[in-house]
Amino acid sequence: MSADARPAPTDAGAAWCDRCGGAVSDGSHVECATARGLEPPRYCVACRRRMKVQVLPAGWSATCVEHGTLTS
């Protein structure tokens, strides 16, 4: 993960799921957590914006225009 540490979708500080974009409080998101083991995040957990995702030869990067970039 990059230097700008944002909460994971299961963290208490996360408002939104980084895979489906739904509210973290609206269920367990177990399927999302399982899928996230294999794929990059799609949504910013802080603002729910769709992130620009790039799959790289050695991982991935996901960028939110407001909150910065995450990397694998």
PQR file of N, CA, C, O and H, with PARSE charges and radii, in Angstrom:
ATOM      1  N   MET A   1       0.833  -1.170   0.000 -0.4000 1.5000
ATOM      2  CA  MET A   1       0.000   0.000   0.000 -0.0000 2.0000
ATOM      3  C   MET A   1       0.880   1.236   0.000  0.5500 1.7000
ATOM      4  O   MET A   1       2.008   1.191   0.490 -0.5500 1.4000
ATOM      5  N   SER A   2       0.388   2.322  -0.535 -0.4000 1.5000
ATOM      6  CA  SER A   2       1.189   3.531  -0.622 -0.0000 2.0000
ATOM      7  C   SER A   2       1.234   4.264   0.712  0.5500 1.7000
ATOM      8  O   SER A   2       0.629   3.837   1.695 -0.5500 1.4000
ATOM      9  H   SER A   2      -0.528   2.359  -0.933  0.4000 1.0000
ATOM     10  N   ALA A   3       1.961   5.371   0.726 -0.4000 1.5000
ATOM     11  CA  ALA A   3       2.173   6.123   1.958 -0.0000 2.0000
ATOM     12  C   ALA A   3       0.887   6.730   2.502  0.5500 1.7000
ATOM     13  O   ALA A   3       0.750   6.877   3.716 -0.5500 1.4000
ATOM     14  H   ALA A   3       2.453   5.718  -0.073  0.4000 1.0000
ATOM     15  N   ASP A   4      -0.073   7.090   1.624 -0.4000 1.5000
ATOM     16  CA  ASP A   4      -1.312   7.675   2.118 -0.0000 2.0000
ATOM     17  C   ASP A   4      -2.246   6.552   2.549  0.5500 1.7000
ATOM     18  O   ASP A   4      -3.039   6.038   1.760 -0.5500 1.4000
ATOM     19  H   ASP A   4       0.038   6.970   0.637  0.4000 1.0000
ATOM     20  N   ALA A   5      -2.129   6.187   3.827 -0.4000 1.5000
ATOM     21  CA  ALA A   5      -2.855   5.027   4.345 -0.0000 2.0000
ATOM     22  C   ALA A   5      -4.331   5.364   4.503  0.5500 1.7000
ATOM     23  O   ALA A   5      -4.701   6.269   5.251 -0.5500 1.4000
ATOM     24  H   ALA A   5      -1.485   6.605   4.467  0.4000 1.0000
ATOM     25  N   ARG A   6      -5.151   4.633   3.795 -0.4000 1.5000
ATOM     26  CA  ARG A   6      -6.592   4.766   3.922 -0.0000 2.0000
ATOM     27  C   ARG A   6      -7.123   3.479   4.516  0.5500 1.7000
ATOM     28  O   ARG A   6      -6.491   2.431   4.384 -0.5500 1.4000
ATOM     29  H   ARG A   6      -4.850   3.898   3.187  0.4000 1.0000
ATOM     30  N   PRO A   7      -8.276   3.537   5.169 -0.5600 1.5000
ATOM     31  CA  PRO A   7      -8.792   2.337   5.808  0.2800 2.0000
ATOM     32  C   PRO A   7      -9.194   1.269   4.800  0.5500 1.7000
ATOM     33  O   PRO A   7      -9.667   1.576   3.705 -0.5500 1.4000
ATOM     34  N   ALA A   8      -9.002   0.020   5.183 -0.4000 1.5000
ATOM     35  CA  ALA A   8      -9.473  -1.104   4.374 -0.0000 2.0000
ATOM     36  C   ALA A   8     -10.992  -1.152   4.483  0.5500 1.7000
ATOM     37  O   ALA A   8     -11.558  -0.554   5.398 -0.5500 1.4000
ATOM     38  H   ALA A   8      -8.618  -0.228   6.073  0.4000 1.0000
ATOM     39  N   PRO A   9     -11.665  -1.850   3.569 -0.5600 1.5000
ATOM     40  CA  PRO A   9     -13.125  -1.840   3.588  0.2800 2.0000
ATOM     41  C   PRO A   9     -13.749  -2.383   4.862  0.5500 1.7000
ATOM     42  O   PRO A   9     -14.913  -2.100   5.145 -0.5500 1.4000
ATOM     43  N   THR A  10     -13.012  -3.145   5.622 -0.4000 1.5000
ATOM     44  CA  THR A  10     -13.563  -3.692   6.863 -0.0000 2.0000
ATOM     45  C   THR A  10     -13.188  -2.865   8.085  0.5500 1.7000
ATOM     46  O   THR A  10     -13.663  -3.158   9.182 -0.5500 1.4000
ATOM     47  H   THR A  10     -12.066  -3.375   5.392  0.4000 1.0000
ATOM     48  N   ASP A  11     -12.354  -1.848   7.933 -0.4000 1.5000
ATOM     49  CA  ASP A  11     -11.954  -1.005   9.053 -0.0000 2.0000
ATOM     50  C   ASP A  11     -13.123  -0.150   9.531  0.5500 1.7000
ATOM     51  O   ASP A  11     -14.007   0.199   8.748 -0.5500 1.4000
ATOM     52  H   ASP A  11     -11.968  -1.610   7.042  0.4000 1.0000
ATOM     53  N   ALA A  12     -13.123   0.182  10.810 -0.4000 1.5000
ATOM     54  CA  ALA A  12     -14.200   0.989  11.383 -0.0000 2.0000
ATOM     55  C   ALA A  12     -14.273   2.371  10.743  0.5500 1.7000
ATOM     56  O   ALA A  12     -15.353   2.959  10.688 -0.5500 1.4000
ATOM     57  H   ALA A  12     -12.405  -0.102  11.446  0.4000 1.0000
ATOM     58  N   GLY A  13     -13.149   2.906  10.258 -0.4000 1.5000
ATOM     59  CA  GLY A  13     -13.143   4.231   9.669 -0.0000 2.0000
ATOM     60  C   GLY A  13     -13.628   4.281   8.232  0.5500 1.7000
ATOM     61  O   GLY A  13     -13.840   5.369   7.698 -0.5500 1.4000
ATOM     62  H   GLY A  13     -12.271   2.428  10.303  0.4000 1.0000
ATOM     63  N   ALA A  14     -13.809   3.144   7.597 -0.4000 1.5000
ATOM     64  CA  ALA A  14     -14.242   3.108   6.201 -0.0000 2.0000
ATOM     65  C   ALA A  14     -15.751   3.290   6.123  0.5500 1.7000
ATOM     66  O   ALA A  14     -16.504   2.623   6.833 -0.5500 1.4000
ATOM     67  H   ALA A  14     -13.638   2.260   8.031  0.4000 1.0000
ATOM     68  N   ALA A  15     -16.183   4.188   5.265 -0.4000 1.5000
ATOM     69  CA  ALA A  15     -17.610   4.416   5.072 -0.0000 2.0000
ATOM     70  C   ALA A  15     -18.154   3.576   3.922  0.5500 1.7000
ATOM     71  O   ALA A  15     -19.323   3.193   3.927 -0.5500 1.4000
ATOM     72  H   ALA A  15     -15.572   4.730   4.689  0.4000 1.0000
ATOM     73  N   TRP A  16     -17.300   3.290   2.932 -0.4000 1.5000
ATOM     74  CA  TRP A  16     -17.736   2.599   1.715 -0.0000 2.0000
ATOM     75  C   TRP A  16     -16.859   1.387   1.435  0.5500 1.7000
ATOM     76  O   TRP A  16     -15.669   1.385   1.750 -0.5500 1.4000
ATOM     77  H   TRP A  16     -16.350   3.601   2.928  0.4000 1.0000
ATOM     78  N   CYS A  17     -17.449   0.365   0.848 -0.4000 1.5000
ATOM     79  CA  CYS A  17     -16.719  -0.832   0.439 -0.0000 2.0000
ATOM     80  C   CYS A  17     -15.893  -0.498  -0.800  0.5500 1.7000
ATOM     81  O   CYS A  17     -16.397   0.125  -1.735 -0.5500 1.4000
ATOM     82  H   CYS A  17     -18.416   0.366   0.593  0.4000 1.0000
ATOM     83  N   ASP A  18     -14.628  -0.909  -0.809 -0.4000 1.5000
ATOM     84  CA  ASP A  18     -13.763  -0.578  -1.944 -0.0000 2.0000
ATOM     85  C   ASP A  18     -13.983  -1.482  -3.158  0.5500 1.7000
ATOM     86  O   ASP A  18     -13.355  -1.273  -4.196 -0.5500 1.4000
ATOM     87  H   ASP A  18     -14.219  -1.414  -0.049  0.4000 1.0000
ATOM     88  N   ARG A  19     -14.844  -2.462  -3.049 -0.4000 1.5000
ATOM     89  CA  ARG A  19     -15.125  -3.323  -4.203 -0.0000 2.0000
ATOM     90  C   ARG A  19     -16.478  -3.012  -4.842  0.5500 1.7000
ATOM     91  O   ARG A  19     -16.555  -2.811  -6.054 -0.5500 1.4000
ATOM     92  H   ARG A  19     -15.354  -2.632  -2.205  0.4000 1.0000
ATOM     93  N   CYS A  20     -17.556  -2.968  -4.033 -0.4000 1.5000
ATOM     94  CA  CYS A  20     -18.893  -2.763  -4.605 -0.0000 2.0000
ATOM     95  C   CYS A  20     -19.368  -1.318  -4.500  0.5500 1.7000
ATOM     96  O   CYS A  20     -20.308  -0.926  -5.192 -0.5500 1.4000
ATOM     97  H   CYS A  20     -17.494  -3.131  -3.048  0.4000 1.0000
ATOM     98  N   GLY A  21     -18.732  -0.526  -3.646 -0.4000 1.5000
ATOM     99  CA  GLY A  21     -19.133   0.866  -3.476 -0.0000 2.0000
ATOM    100  C   GLY A  21     -20.292   1.053  -2.516  0.5500 1.7000
ATOM    101  O   GLY A  21     -20.729   2.181  -2.291 -0.5500 1.4000
ATOM    102  H   GLY A  21     -17.969  -0.845  -3.084  0.4000 1.0000
ATOM    103  N   GLY A  22     -20.795  -0.025  -1.949 -0.4000 1.5000
ATOM    104  CA  GLY A  22     -21.903   0.067  -1.005 -0.0000 2.0000
ATOM    105  C   GLY A  22     -21.430   0.506   0.377  0.5500 1.7000
ATOM    106  O   GLY A  22     -20.241   0.444   0.692 -0.5500 1.4000
ATOM    107  H   GLY A  22     -20.441  -0.942  -2.132  0.4000 1.0000
ATOM    108  N   ALA A  23     -22.365   0.944   1.181 -0.4000 1.5000
ATOM    109  CA  ALA A  23     -22.035   1.363   2.543 -0.0000 2.0000
ATOM    110  C   ALA A  23     -21.554   0.161   3.339  0.5500 1.7000
ATOM    111  O   ALA A  23     -22.168  -0.905   3.292 -0.5500 1.4000
ATOM    112  H   ALA A  23     -23.330   0.995   0.925  0.4000 1.0000
ATOM    113  N   VAL A  24     -20.466   0.327   4.063 -0.4000 1.5000
ATOM    114  CA  VAL A  24     -19.905  -0.750   4.872 -0.0000 2.0000
ATOM    115  C   VAL A  24     -20.913  -1.201   5.931  0.5500 1.7000
ATOM    116  O   VAL A  24     -20.925  -2.371   6.313 -0.5500 1.4000
ATOM    117  H   VAL A  24     -19.967   1.193   4.100  0.4000 1.0000
ATOM    118  N   SER A  25     -21.745  -0.294   6.400 -0.4000 1.5000
ATOM    119  CA  SER A  25     -22.722  -0.616   7.438 -0.0000 2.0000
ATOM    120  C   SER A  25     -23.906  -1.428   6.913  0.5500 1.7000
ATOM    121  O   SER A  25     -24.722  -1.903   7.703 -0.5500 1.4000
ATOM    122  H   SER A  25     -21.735   0.657   6.090  0.4000 1.0000
ATOM    123  N   ASP A  26     -24.013  -1.594   5.595 -0.4000 1.5000
ATOM    124  CA  ASP A  26     -25.145  -2.308   4.993 -0.0000 2.0000
ATOM    125  C   ASP A  26     -24.883  -3.785   4.778  0.5500 1.7000
ATOM    126  O   ASP A  26     -25.385  -4.351   3.807 -0.5500 1.4000
ATOM    127  H   ASP A  26     -23.351  -1.208   4.953  0.4000 1.0000
ATOM    128  N   GLY A  27     -24.140  -4.415   5.618 -0.4000 1.5000
ATOM    129  CA  GLY A  27     -23.909  -5.849   5.488 -0.0000 2.0000
ATOM    130  C   GLY A  27     -22.477  -6.216   5.774  0.5500 1.7000
ATOM    131  O   GLY A  27     -21.662  -5.370   6.141 -0.5500 1.4000
ATOM    132  H   GLY A  27     -23.732  -3.955   6.407  0.4000 1.0000
ATOM    133  N   SER A  28     -22.178  -7.499   5.602 -0.4000 1.5000
ATOM    134  CA  SER A  28     -20.853  -7.987   5.968 -0.0000 2.0000
ATOM    135  C   SER A  28     -19.817  -7.828   4.862  0.5500 1.7000
ATOM    136  O   SER A  28     -18.625  -7.746   5.159 -0.5500 1.4000
ATOM    137  H   SER A  28     -22.841  -8.186   5.304  0.4000 1.0000
ATOM    138  N   HIS A  29     -20.225  -7.784   3.610 -0.4000 1.5000
ATOM    139  CA  HIS A  29     -19.311  -7.645   2.469 -0.0000 2.0000
ATOM    140  C   HIS A  29     -18.272  -8.762   2.433  0.5500 1.7000
ATOM    141  O   HIS A  29     -17.135  -8.541   2.016 -0.5500 1.4000
ATOM    142  H   HIS A  29     -21.193  -7.851   3.368  0.4000 1.0000
ATOM    143  N   VAL A  30     -18.660  -9.958   2.868 -0.4000 1.5000
ATOM    144  CA  VAL A  30     -17.748 -11.104   2.873 -0.0000 2.0000
ATOM    145  C   VAL A  30     -17.318 -11.448   1.447  0.5500 1.7000
ATOM    146  O   VAL A  30     -16.141 -11.713   1.200 -0.5500 1.4000
ATOM    147  H   VAL A  30     -19.583 -10.137   3.207  0.4000 1.0000
ATOM    148  N   GLU A  31     -18.262 -11.446   0.513 -0.4000 1.5000
ATOM    149  CA  GLU A  31     -17.933 -11.745  -0.885 -0.0000 2.0000
ATOM    150  C   GLU A  31     -16.957 -10.706  -1.443  0.5500 1.7000
ATOM    151  O   GLU A  31     -16.049 -11.045  -2.202 -0.5500 1.4000
ATOM    152  H   GLU A  31     -19.218 -11.232   0.713  0.4000 1.0000
ATOM    153  N   CYS A  32     -17.147  -9.463  -1.070 -0.4000 1.5000
ATOM    154  CA  CYS A  32     -16.246  -8.400  -1.529 -0.0000 2.0000
ATOM    155  C   CYS A  32     -14.834  -8.620  -0.980  0.5500 1.7000
ATOM    156  O   CYS A  32     -13.852  -8.477  -1.708 -0.5500 1.4000
ATOM    157  H   CYS A  32     -17.884  -9.188  -0.453  0.4000 1.0000
ATOM    158  N   ALA A  33     -14.740  -8.963   0.287 -0.4000 1.5000
ATOM    159  CA  ALA A  33     -13.431  -9.192   0.906 -0.0000 2.0000
ATOM    160  C   ALA A  33     -12.723 -10.371   0.245  0.5500 1.7000
ATOM    161  O   ALA A  33     -11.510 -10.333   0.039 -0.5500 1.4000
ATOM    162  H   ALA A  33     -15.538  -9.079   0.879  0.4000 1.0000
ATOM    163  N   THR A  34     -13.471 -11.409  -0.085 -0.4000 1.5000
ATOM    164  CA  THR A  34     -12.893 -12.569  -0.762 -0.0000 2.0000
ATOM    165  C   THR A  34     -12.370 -12.181  -2.139  0.5500 1.7000
ATOM    166  O   THR A  34     -11.252 -12.543  -2.506 -0.5500 1.4000
ATOM    167  H   THR A  34     -14.457 -11.440   0.082  0.4000 1.0000
ATOM    168  N   ALA A  35     -13.172 -11.446  -2.899 -0.4000 1.5000
ATOM    169  CA  ALA A  35     -12.772 -11.024  -4.241 -0.0000 2.0000
ATOM    170  C   ALA A  35     -11.585 -10.070  -4.199  0.5500 1.7000
ATOM    171  O   ALA A  35     -10.742 -10.091  -5.096 -0.5500 1.4000
ATOM    172  H   ALA A  35     -14.080 -11.152  -2.601  0.4000 1.0000
ATOM    173  N   ARG A  36     -11.513  -9.235  -3.168 -0.4000 1.5000
ATOM    174  CA  ARG A  36     -10.421  -8.268  -3.052 -0.0000 2.0000
ATOM    175  C   ARG A  36      -9.077  -8.937  -2.837  0.5500 1.7000
ATOM    176  O   ARG A  36      -8.036  -8.307  -3.024 -0.5500 1.4000
ATOM    177  H   ARG A  36     -12.198  -9.219  -2.439  0.4000 1.0000
ATOM    178  N   GLY A  37      -9.081 -10.199  -2.449 -0.4000 1.5000
ATOM    179  CA  GLY A  37      -7.830 -10.934  -2.349 -0.0000 2.0000
ATOM    180  C   GLY A  37      -7.211 -11.192  -3.710  0.5500 1.7000
ATOM    181  O   GLY A  37      -6.021 -11.490  -3.812 -0.5500 1.4000
ATOM    182  H   GLY A  37      -9.927 -10.711  -2.298  0.4000 1.0000
ATOM    183  N   LEU A  38      -8.017 -11.077  -4.753 -0.4000 1.5000
ATOM    184  CA  LEU A  38      -7.557 -11.373  -6.109 -0.0000 2.0000
ATOM    185  C   LEU A  38      -7.546 -10.177  -7.050  0.5500 1.7000
ATOM    186  O   LEU A  38      -6.968 -10.261  -8.134 -0.5500 1.4000
ATOM    187  H   LEU A  38      -8.984 -10.835  -4.670  0.4000 1.0000
ATOM    188  N   GLU A  39      -8.160  -9.085  -6.672 -0.4000 1.5000
ATOM    189  CA  GLU A  39      -8.288  -7.943  -7.584 -0.0000 2.0000
ATOM    190  C   GLU A  39      -8.092  -6.621  -6.858  0.5500 1.7000
ATOM    191  O   GLU A  39      -8.216  -6.562  -5.634 -0.5500 1.4000
ATOM    192  H   GLU A  39      -8.630  -9.018  -5.792  0.4000 1.0000
ATOM    193  N   PRO A  40      -7.788  -5.560  -7.598 -0.5600 1.5000
ATOM    194  CA  PRO A  40      -7.594  -4.244  -6.974  0.2800 2.0000
ATOM    195  C   PRO A  40      -8.925  -3.626  -6.538  0.5500 1.7000
ATOM    196  O   PRO A  40      -9.992  -4.068  -6.964 -0.5500 1.4000
ATOM    197  N   PRO A  41      -8.851  -2.598  -5.687 -0.5600 1.5000
ATOM    198  CA  PRO A  41     -10.079  -1.908  -5.270  0.2800 2.0000
ATOM    199  C   PRO A  41     -10.687  -1.152  -6.445  0.5500 1.7000
ATOM    200  O   PRO A  41      -9.983  -0.780  -7.384 -0.5500 1.4000
ATOM    201  N   ARG A  42     -11.984  -0.928  -6.389 -0.4000 1.5000
ATOM    202  CA  ARG A  42     -12.685  -0.196  -7.449 -0.0000 2.0000
ATOM    203  C   ARG A  42     -13.160   1.174  -6.993  0.5500 1.7000
ATOM    204  O   ARG A  42     -13.219   2.116  -7.783 -0.5500 1.4000
ATOM    205  H   ARG A  42     -12.556  -1.230  -5.627  0.4000 1.0000
ATOM    206  N   TYR A  43     -13.500   1.279  -5.708 -0.4000 1.5000
ATOM    207  CA  TYR A  43     -14.062   2.519  -5.166 -0.0000 2.0000
ATOM    208  C   TYR A  43     -13.215   3.023  -4.006  0.5500 1.7000
ATOM    209  O   TYR A  43     -12.623   2.229  -3.275 -0.5500 1.4000
ATOM    210  H   TYR A  43     -13.452   0.514  -5.066  0.4000 1.0000
ATOM    211  N   CYS A  44     -13.158   4.331  -3.838 -0.4000 1.5000
ATOM    212  CA  CYS A  44     -12.480   4.953  -2.702 -0.0000 2.0000
ATOM    213  C   CYS A  44     -13.319   4.718  -1.450  0.5500 1.7000
ATOM    214  O   CYS A  44     -14.525   4.964  -1.467 -0.5500 1.4000
ATOM    215  H   CYS A  44     -13.640   4.975  -4.432  0.4000 1.0000
ATOM    216  N   VAL A  45     -12.705   4.247  -0.365 -0.4000 1.5000
ATOM    217  CA  VAL A  45     -13.442   3.972   0.867 -0.0000 2.0000
ATOM    218  C   VAL A  45     -13.834   5.246   1.607  0.5500 1.7000
ATOM    219  O   VAL A  45     -14.699   5.204   2.482 -0.5500 1.4000
ATOM    220  H   VAL A  45     -11.725   4.047  -0.351  0.4000 1.0000
ATOM    221  N   ALA A  46     -13.219   6.369   1.278 -0.4000 1.5000
ATOM    222  CA  ALA A  46     -13.516   7.623   1.962 -0.0000 2.0000
ATOM    223  C   ALA A  46     -14.637   8.408   1.285  0.5500 1.7000
ATOM    224  O   ALA A  46     -15.448   9.040   1.963 -0.5500 1.4000
ATOM    225  H   ALA A  46     -12.516   6.404   0.567  0.4000 1.0000
ATOM    226  N   CYS A  47     -14.687   8.371  -0.071 -0.4000 1.5000
ATOM    227  CA  CYS A  47     -15.654   9.229  -0.761 -0.0000 2.0000
ATOM    228  C   CYS A  47     -16.538   8.495  -1.770  0.5500 1.7000
ATOM    229  O   CYS A  47     -17.437   9.100  -2.354 -0.5500 1.4000
ATOM    230  H   CYS A  47     -14.029   7.858  -0.621  0.4000 1.0000
ATOM    231  N   ARG A  48     -16.298   7.215  -1.979 -0.4000 1.5000
ATOM    232  CA  ARG A  48     -17.095   6.367  -2.880 -0.0000 2.0000
ATOM    233  C   ARG A  48     -16.901   6.681  -4.359  0.5500 1.7000
ATOM    234  O   ARG A  48     -17.659   6.196  -5.199 -0.5500 1.4000
ATOM    235  H   ARG A  48     -15.568   6.724  -1.505  0.4000 1.0000
ATOM    236  N   ARG A  49     -15.906   7.476  -4.679 -0.4000 1.5000
ATOM    237  CA  ARG A  49     -15.626   7.737  -6.092 -0.0000 2.0000
ATOM    238  C   ARG A  49     -15.060   6.486  -6.740  0.5500 1.7000
ATOM    239  O   ARG A  49     -14.332   5.723  -6.104 -0.5500 1.4000
ATOM    240  H   ARG A  49     -15.291   7.869  -3.997  0.4000 1.0000
ATOM    241  N   ARG A  50     -15.392   6.278  -7.993 -0.4000 1.5000
ATOM    242  CA  ARG A  50     -14.800   5.191  -8.767 -0.0000 2.0000
ATOM    243  C   ARG A  50     -13.348   5.563  -9.008  0.5500 1.7000
ATOM    244  O   ARG A  50     -13.060   6.676  -9.449 -0.5500 1.4000
ATOM    245  H   ARG A  50     -15.984   6.897  -8.509  0.4000 1.0000
ATOM    246  N   MET A  51     -12.435   4.654  -8.727 -0.4000 1.5000
ATOM    247  CA  MET A  51     -11.015   4.936  -8.885 -0.0000 2.0000
ATOM    248  C   MET A  51     -10.520   4.489 -10.259  0.5500 1.7000
ATOM    249  O   MET A  51     -11.067   3.573 -10.872 -0.5500 1.4000
ATOM    250  H   MET A  51     -12.668   3.750  -8.369  0.4000 1.0000
ATOM    251  N   LYS A  52      -9.473   5.161 -10.719 -0.4000 1.5000
ATOM    252  CA  LYS A  52      -8.792   4.755 -11.945 -0.0000 2.0000
ATOM    253  C   LYS A  52      -7.839   3.627 -11.563  0.5500 1.7000
ATOM    254  O   LYS A  52      -6.901   3.828 -10.791 -0.5500 1.4000
ATOM    255  H   LYS A  52      -9.028   5.905 -10.221  0.4000 1.0000
ATOM    256  N   VAL A  53      -8.087   2.440 -12.108 -0.4000 1.5000
ATOM    257  CA  VAL A  53      -7.306   1.257 -11.759 -0.0000 2.0000
ATOM    258  C   VAL A  53      -6.422   0.876 -12.927  0.5500 1.7000
ATOM    259  O   VAL A  53      -6.864   0.841 -14.076 -0.5500 1.4000
ATOM    260  H   VAL A  53      -8.849   2.276 -12.735  0.4000 1.0000
ATOM    261  N   GLN A  54      -5.177   0.591 -12.623 -0.4000 1.5000
ATOM    262  CA  GLN A  54      -4.229   0.150 -13.637 -0.0000 2.0000
ATOM    263  C   GLN A  54      -3.565  -1.133 -13.151  0.5500 1.7000
ATOM    264  O   GLN A  54      -2.972  -1.172 -12.073 -0.5500 1.4000
ATOM    265  H   GLN A  54      -4.817   0.619 -11.690  0.4000 1.0000
ATOM    266  N   VAL A  55      -3.673  -2.180 -13.963 -0.4000 1.5000
ATOM    267  CA  VAL A  55      -3.011  -3.443 -13.648 -0.0000 2.0000
ATOM    268  C   VAL A  55      -1.623  -3.394 -14.255  0.5500 1.7000
ATOM    269  O   VAL A  55      -1.460  -3.145 -15.449 -0.5500 1.4000
ATOM    270  H   VAL A  55      -4.155  -2.149 -14.839  0.4000 1.0000
ATOM    271  N   LEU A  56      -0.625  -3.633 -13.418 -0.4000 1.5000
ATOM    272  CA  LEU A  56       0.776  -3.551 -13.815 -0.0000 2.0000
ATOM    273  C   LEU A  56       1.393  -4.949 -13.822  0.5500 1.7000
ATOM    274  O   LEU A  56       0.832  -5.868 -13.226 -0.5500 1.4000
ATOM    275  H   LEU A  56      -0.757  -3.835 -12.448  0.4000 1.0000
ATOM    276  N   PRO A  57       2.530  -5.123 -14.480 -0.5600 1.5000
ATOM    277  CA  PRO A  57       3.177  -6.438 -14.483  0.2800 2.0000
ATOM    278  C   PRO A  57       3.480  -6.958 -13.072  0.5500 1.7000
ATOM    279  O   PRO A  57       3.476  -8.167 -12.841 -0.5500 1.4000
ATOM    280  N   ALA A  58       3.738  -6.062 -12.150 -0.4000 1.5000
ATOM    281  CA  ALA A  58       4.087  -6.487 -10.789 -0.0000 2.0000
ATOM    282  C   ALA A  58       3.046  -6.019  -9.774  0.5500 1.7000
ATOM    283  O   ALA A  58       3.414  -5.661  -8.655 -0.5500 1.4000
ATOM    284  H   ALA A  58       3.742  -5.080 -12.337  0.4000 1.0000
ATOM    285  N   GLY A  59       1.764  -6.010 -10.124 -0.4000 1.5000
ATOM    286  CA  GLY A  59       0.731  -5.602  -9.185 -0.0000 2.0000
ATOM    287  C   GLY A  59      -0.300  -4.696  -9.812  0.5500 1.7000
ATOM    288  O   GLY A  59      -0.710  -4.905 -10.954 -0.5500 1.4000
ATOM    289  H   GLY A  59       1.465  -6.301 -11.033  0.4000 1.0000
ATOM    290  N   TRP A  60      -0.726  -3.679  -9.061 -0.4000 1.5000
ATOM    291  CA  TRP A  60      -1.736  -2.746  -9.536 -0.0000 2.0000
ATOM    292  C   TRP A  60      -1.597  -1.406  -8.832  0.5500 1.7000
ATOM    293  O   TRP A  60      -0.920  -1.293  -7.809 -0.5500 1.4000
ATOM    294  H   TRP A  60      -0.393  -3.509  -8.133  0.4000 1.0000
ATOM    295  N   SER A  61      -2.256  -0.375  -9.401 -0.4000 1.5000
ATOM    296  CA  SER A  61      -2.394   0.912  -8.732 -0.0000 2.0000
ATOM    297  C   SER A  61      -3.837   1.369  -8.917  0.5500 1.7000
ATOM    298  O   SER A  61      -4.450   1.107  -9.952 -0.5500 1.4000
ATOM    299  H   SER A  61      -2.805  -0.466 -10.232  0.4000 1.0000
ATOM    300  N   ALA A  62      -4.372   2.047  -7.918 -0.4000 1.5000
ATOM    301  CA  ALA A  62      -5.735   2.570  -7.961 -0.0000 2.0000
ATOM    302  C   ALA A  62      -5.684   4.003  -7.453  0.5500 1.7000
ATOM    303  O   ALA A  62      -5.177   4.260  -6.361 -0.5500 1.4000
ATOM    304  H   ALA A  62      -3.875   2.259  -7.077  0.4000 1.0000
ATOM    305  N   THR A  63      -6.208   4.937  -8.243 -0.4000 1.5000
ATOM    306  CA  THR A  63      -6.103   6.348  -7.911 -0.0000 2.0000
ATOM    307  C   THR A  63      -7.463   7.000  -7.734  0.5500 1.7000
ATOM    308  O   THR A  63      -8.325   6.899  -8.608 -0.5500 1.4000
ATOM    309  H   THR A  63      -6.619   4.727  -9.130  0.4000 1.0000
ATOM    310  N   CYS A  64      -7.656   7.668  -6.603 -0.4000 1.5000
ATOM    311  CA  CYS A  64      -8.827   8.498  -6.338 -0.0000 2.0000
ATOM    312  C   CYS A  64      -8.372   9.945  -6.577  0.5500 1.7000
ATOM    313  O   CYS A  64      -7.315  10.346  -6.090 -0.5500 1.4000
ATOM    314  H   CYS A  64      -6.956   7.750  -5.894  0.4000 1.0000
ATOM    315  N   VAL A  65      -9.154  10.723  -7.314 -0.4000 1.5000
ATOM    316  CA  VAL A  65      -8.749  12.094  -7.613 -0.0000 2.0000
ATOM    317  C   VAL A  65      -8.675  12.958  -6.356  0.5500 1.7000
ATOM    318  O   VAL A  65      -7.971  13.968  -6.353 -0.5500 1.4000
ATOM    319  H   VAL A  65     -10.013  10.397  -7.710  0.4000 1.0000
ATOM    320  N   GLU A  66      -9.384  12.588  -5.290 -0.4000 1.5000
ATOM    321  CA  GLU A  66      -9.367  13.349  -4.057 -0.0000 2.0000
ATOM    322  C   GLU A  66      -8.386  12.821  -3.018  0.5500 1.7000
ATOM    323  O   GLU A  66      -7.809  13.604  -2.264 -0.5500 1.4000
ATOM    324  H   GLU A  66      -9.956  11.768  -5.292  0.4000 1.0000
ATOM    325  N   HIS A  67      -8.190  11.507  -2.967 -0.4000 1.5000
ATOM    326  CA  HIS A  67      -7.451  10.912  -1.856 -0.0000 2.0000
ATOM    327  C   HIS A  67      -6.156  10.217  -2.229  0.5500 1.7000
ATOM    328  O   HIS A  67      -5.515   9.618  -1.365 -0.5500 1.4000
ATOM    329  H   HIS A  67      -8.659  10.871  -3.580  0.4000 1.0000
ATOM    330  N   GLY A  68      -5.753  10.277  -3.489 -0.4000 1.5000
ATOM    331  CA  GLY A  68      -4.457   9.755  -3.850 -0.0000 2.0000
ATOM    332  C   GLY A  68      -4.468   8.339  -4.389  0.5500 1.7000
ATOM    333  O   GLY A  68      -5.504   7.816  -4.798 -0.5500 1.4000
ATOM    334  H   GLY A  68      -6.274  10.763  -4.191  0.4000 1.0000
ATOM    335  N   THR A  69      -3.283   7.726  -4.382 -0.4000 1.5000
ATOM    336  CA  THR A  69      -3.052   6.444  -5.029 -0.0000 2.0000
ATOM    337  C   THR A  69      -2.728   5.351  -4.030  0.5500 1.7000
ATOM    338  O   THR A  69      -1.977   5.556  -3.076 -0.5500 1.4000
ATOM    339  H   THR A  69      -2.441   8.151  -4.050  0.4000 1.0000
ATOM    340  N   LEU A  70      -3.310   4.183  -4.270 -0.4000 1.5000
ATOM    341  CA  LEU A  70      -2.966   2.963  -3.547 -0.0000 2.0000
ATOM    342  C   LEU A  70      -2.221   2.056  -4.517  0.5500 1.7000
ATOM    343  O   LEU A  70      -2.499   2.074  -5.716 -0.5500 1.4000
ATOM    344  H   LEU A  70      -3.919   4.016  -5.045  0.4000 1.0000
ATOM    345  N   THR A  71      -1.293   1.277  -4.021 -0.4000 1.5000
ATOM    346  CA  THR A  71      -0.589   0.308  -4.869 -0.0000 2.0000
ATOM    347  C   THR A  71      -0.540  -1.028  -4.159  0.5500 1.7000
ATOM    348  O   THR A  71      -0.652  -1.106  -2.935 -0.5500 1.4000
ATOM    349  H   THR A  71      -1.067   1.263  -3.047  0.4000 1.0000
ATOM    350  N   SER A  72      -0.369  -2.086  -4.952 -0.4000 1.5000
ATOM    351  CA  SER A  72      -0.262  -3.416  -4.352 -0.0000 2.0000
ATOM    352  C   SER A  72       1.117  -3.641  -3.823  0.5500 1.7000
ATOM    353  O   SER A  72       1.404  -4.707  -3.279 -0.5500 1.4000
ATOM    354  H   SER A  72      -0.278  -2.022  -5.946  0.4000 1.0000
TER
END
